[in-house]
């Protein structure tokens, strides 16, 4: 299968735990070497503790982690709200906001999202599925800068909403986020604060407070490190101030999205000449 199809992803369910270790090791070595020889980025997944973190991507089926992890991981979920892995007639679907929030939360915690879309028996994609996918794509066209090729920040986020349950199959107790729930990603000298809803007239980012420099030997941000703030999808200049307990940003009048908005925070590089 690897030689003939060169798959980008090998997705394993629970059965890999019943295979002798040397066979699993030989398979992964063959797969990774095959990808390297072809210049192809490849990924294998596993469940629970069936492999060692770092040897492949741990898969959290229909759930995700509540905290940031030191290893990469993957959520696999379905676009319908039943967690089905095939076409289900008359199925209800997750909202674009729910999937976007799932994606953003994962990325801020070193995770990824694998989204299942069940086609009809004739291969066509249900119209409602297409609508949800287009809405997600529209959001990513504006805000993808805060998702693609980013890394997690020092903290994954802040806000009042806490997950009731984490880990596999925790999606059954999914939470509803608000504009006061923030997730962070980073790229270069830019930090992205993603509000999981409209934050209101202003947003307060307590993780970027100047007081953090007094409480941490290695602070999250240094005094006067922030050089500028903007919102993706808006051309309106923003006003902001560094308060002792938060970086406070005035929201623009325009709302690029009702599902999630991104404040782009530019930072001075203290090591730049």
C-alpha positions as CSV (number, residue, x, y, z in Angstrom):
1,X,0.0,0.0,0.0
2,X,2.8,2.4,0.9
3,X,4.7,1.6,-2.3
4,X,1.7,1.9,-4.6
5,X,-0.2,4.8,-3.1
6,X,2.3,6.8,-1.1
7,X,-0.3,7.9,1.5
8,X,0.2,11.2,3.4
9,X,-1.4,9.7,6.5
10,X,-1.5,6.2,8.1
11,X,-4.4,6.3,10.6
12,X,-4.4,3.5,13.1
13,X,-7.3,2.6,15.4
14,X,-7.0,0.4,18.5
15,X,-5.7,-2.7,16.7
16,X,-2.1,-1.5,16.6
17,X,-1.7,-2.4,20.3
18,X,-2.2,-6.1,19.4
19,X,0.7,-6.1,16.9
20,X,4.2,-7.2,18.1
21,X,6.4,-4.2,18.7
22,X,9.1,-5.1,16.1
23,X,6.6,-5.3,13.4
24,X,5.2,-1.8,14.3
25,X,8.8,-0.4,14.4
26,X,9.7,-1.9,11.0
27,X,6.5,-0.5,9.5
28,X,7.0,3.0,10.8
29,X,10.6,3.0,9.7
30,X,9.7,1.8,6.2
31,X,6.9,4.4,6.0
32,X,9.0,7.4,7.2
33,X,12.0,6.4,5.0
34,X,9.7,6.0,2.0
35,X,8.3,9.5,2.6
36,X,11.8,11.0,3.1
37,X,13.1,9.5,-0.1
38,X,10.1,11.0,-2.0
39,X,10.4,14.4,-0.3
40,X,6.9,13.8,1.1
41,X,5.7,14.9,4.6
42,X,4.0,11.8,6.1
43,X,2.2,11.2,9.4
44,X,1.1,8.1,11.3
45,X,-1.3,8.1,14.2
46,X,-2.0,6.0,17.2
47,X,-4.4,5.8,20.1
48,X,-3.9,6.0,23.9
49,X,-0.4,4.9,24.9
50,X,0.1,2.4,22.1
51,X,3.2,4.2,20.8
52,X,5.8,6.6,22.3
53,X,5.0,10.3,22.0
54,X,7.1,11.7,19.2
55,X,7.2,8.4,17.2
56,X,3.8,9.3,15.7
57,X,0.8,11.5,16.3
58,X,-1.4,10.5,19.2
59,X,-5.1,10.6,18.1
60,X,-7.8,11.8,20.4
61,X,-11.0,10.5,18.8
62,X,-14.0,12.8,19.2
63,X,-12.3,14.8,21.8
64,X,-9.2,16.9,22.7
65,X,-6.9,17.9,25.5
66,X,-7.6,20.6,28.0
67,X,-4.0,21.8,28.4
68,X,-1.1,22.5,26.1
69,X,1.1,19.4,25.5
70,X,4.8,19.1,24.8
71,X,4.0,16.6,21.9
72,X,1.9,17.0,18.8
73,X,-1.5,15.4,18.7
74,X,-4.6,15.1,16.5
75,X,-8.4,15.3,17.0
76,X,-10.4,13.2,14.6
77,X,-14.1,14.3,14.5
78,X,-16.9,14.3,12.1
79,X,-18.7,17.2,10.5
80,X,-22.1,15.8,11.7
81,X,-23.0,16.0,15.4
82,X,-23.4,12.3,15.8
83,X,-19.8,11.4,15.5
84,X,-20.5,9.1,12.5
85,X,-17.8,8.0,10.1
86,X,-20.1,7.5,7.1
87,X,-23.0,9.1,5.4
88,X,-26.0,9.3,7.7
89,X,-29.3,10.3,6.2
90,X,-31.0,13.3,7.8
91,X,-28.0,13.9,10.1
92,X,-27.6,17.2,11.9
93,X,-24.4,19.1,11.4
94,X,-22.0,21.0,13.6
95,X,-22.0,24.7,13.1
96,X,-19.0,26.3,11.4
97,X,-18.3,28.1,14.7
98,X,-18.0,24.8,16.6
99,X,-15.5,23.4,14.1
100,X,-13.5,26.7,13.9
101,X,-13.3,26.8,17.7
102,X,-12.2,23.1,17.8
103,X,-9.5,23.9,15.3
104,X,-8.3,27.0,17.1
105,X,-8.2,25.4,20.5
106,X,-6.3,22.4,19.1
107,X,-3.6,24.6,17.4
108,X,-3.1,26.6,20.5
109,X,-2.4,23.4,22.4
110,X,0.0,21.8,19.9
111,X,-2.8,19.9,18.2
112,X,-4.3,19.4,14.7
113,X,-7.8,18.7,13.4
114,X,-8.8,15.8,11.1
115,X,-12.3,16.4,9.9
116,X,-14.4,13.6,8.5
117,X,-16.9,14.4,5.7
118,X,-19.2,11.5,4.9
119,X,-20.2,11.4,1.2
120,X,-23.4,9.8,-0.1
121,X,-23.2,6.4,-1.7
122,X,-22.8,8.0,-5.1
123,X,-19.8,10.1,-3.9
124,X,-21.6,13.4,-3.8
125,X,-21.1,15.7,-0.7
126,X,-24.4,16.7,1.0
127,X,-25.4,20.3,0.5
128,X,-25.4,21.2,4.2
129,X,-21.9,19.7,4.5
130,X,-20.7,21.9,1.6
131,X,-22.2,25.0,3.3
132,X,-20.3,24.3,6.5
133,X,-17.1,23.6,4.7
134,X,-17.4,26.9,2.7
135,X,-18.0,28.8,5.9
136,X,-14.9,27.4,7.4
137,X,-12.9,28.2,4.3
138,X,-14.2,31.7,4.2
139,X,-13.0,32.2,7.8
140,X,-9.6,30.7,7.0
141,X,-9.2,33.0,4.0
142,X,-9.2,36.0,6.4
143,X,-7.8,34.4,9.6
144,X,-5.6,31.5,8.3
145,X,-2.5,33.6,9.1
146,X,-3.1,32.8,12.8
147,X,-3.4,29.1,12.1
148,X,-1.1,27.9,9.3
149,X,2.6,27.6,10.0
150,X,2.1,28.9,13.5
151,X,3.4,27.5,16.8
152,X,1.8,27.4,20.2
153,X,2.7,30.3,22.6
154,X,3.9,30.2,26.2
155,X,0.3,29.7,27.3
156,X,-2.5,28.3,25.1
157,X,-5.1,30.8,26.2
158,X,-7.3,32.4,28.9
159,X,-11.0,33.0,29.5
160,X,-13.9,31.9,31.7
161,X,-15.0,28.8,29.8
162,X,-13.5,25.5,31.0
163,X,-13.8,22.1,29.4
164,X,-16.0,19.8,31.5
165,X,-14.1,16.7,30.2
166,X,-11.0,16.1,28.2
167,X,-9.5,13.2,26.3
168,X,-11.1,10.7,23.9
169,X,-14.8,11.0,23.4
170,X,-15.1,14.2,25.5
171,X,-16.9,15.9,22.6
172,X,-20.1,14.6,24.1
173,X,-19.7,17.3,26.7
174,X,-18.6,20.1,24.3
175,X,-18.6,23.6,25.7
176,X,-19.8,26.8,24.1
177,X,-17.1,29.5,24.0
178,X,-17.6,33.3,24.2
179,X,-15.7,36.3,23.0
180,X,-13.9,36.5,26.3
181,X,-12.2,33.1,25.6
182,X,-8.8,33.7,24.0
183,X,-6.4,31.3,22.3
184,X,-2.8,32.2,21.4
185,X,-0.6,31.2,18.5
186,X,2.7,32.7,17.3
187,X,4.7,33.1,14.2
188,X,8.0,35.1,13.9
189,X,7.6,38.3,15.8
190,X,3.8,38.2,15.7
191,X,1.5,36.9,18.4
192,X,-2.1,36.1,17.6
193,X,-4.8,36.4,20.1
194,X,-7.9,34.6,18.8
195,X,-11.2,35.5,20.4
196,X,-13.7,32.7,20.1
197,X,-16.6,35.1,19.4
198,X,-16.9,38.9,19.3
199,X,-15.1,40.4,22.4
200,X,-17.2,43.5,22.7
201,X,-15.9,47.1,22.7
202,X,-12.5,46.0,24.1
203,X,-10.5,42.9,24.9
204,X,-8.2,42.5,27.9
205,X,-5.3,40.0,27.5
206,X,-4.1,39.2,31.0
207,X,-1.3,37.0,29.7
208,X,0.3,40.1,28.2
209,X,0.2,42.2,31.4
210,X,3.3,44.2,32.3
211,X,3.0,42.7,35.8
212,X,4.0,39.3,34.4
213,X,7.5,40.7,34.1
214,X,7.5,41.1,37.9
215,X,6.2,37.6,38.6
216,X,8.3,35.6,36.2
217,X,12.0,35.4,35.8
218,X,11.4,34.7,32.2
219,X,8.3,36.8,31.5
220,X,5.8,36.2,28.7
221,X,6.3,39.7,27.3
222,X,8.8,42.4,28.3
223,X,7.9,46.0,29.0
224,X,7.4,48.0,25.7
225,X,7.8,44.8,23.7
226,X,4.5,45.3,22.0
227,X,5.0,47.6,19.0
228,X,1.6,47.4,17.3
229,X,-1.8,45.8,17.2
230,X,-4.3,45.2,14.4
231,X,-7.2,42.9,13.6
232,X,-7.1,40.5,10.7
233,X,-9.8,41.4,8.2
234,X,-10.1,45.0,9.4
235,X,-8.3,48.1,8.1
236,X,-9.3,50.2,11.0
237,X,-6.3,51.4,13.2
238,X,-6.6,50.1,16.8
239,X,-5.8,51.8,20.0
240,X,-4.3,49.8,22.8
241,X,-2.5,50.3,26.1
242,X,-0.3,48.3,28.4
243,X,-2.1,48.1,31.8
244,X,-0.4,46.5,34.9
245,X,-2.9,43.6,34.7
246,X,-3.5,43.3,31.0
247,X,-2.9,44.4,27.4
248,X,-6.1,46.2,26.6
249,X,-7.2,46.6,23.0
250,X,-10.1,48.7,21.6
251,X,-12.1,46.6,19.1
252,X,-12.8,48.0,15.6
253,X,-16.3,48.9,14.6
254,X,-16.2,46.3,11.7
255,X,-16.7,42.7,12.6
256,X,-14.7,40.4,10.2
257,X,-16.5,37.4,11.7
258,X,-19.0,36.5,14.3
259,X,-17.4,33.1,14.9
260,X,-13.9,34.1,15.9
261,X,-11.7,37.2,15.4
262,X,-7.9,37.6,15.5
263,X,-5.9,40.4,17.1
264,X,-2.4,40.4,15.6
265,X,0.2,41.7,18.1
266,X,3.5,42.8,16.7
267,X,6.5,42.5,19.0
268,X,9.9,44.2,19.0
269,X,12.7,41.7,18.7
270,X,15.2,42.6,21.5
271,X,18.0,40.8,19.6
272,X,17.5,42.5,16.3
273,X,20.3,44.9,15.3
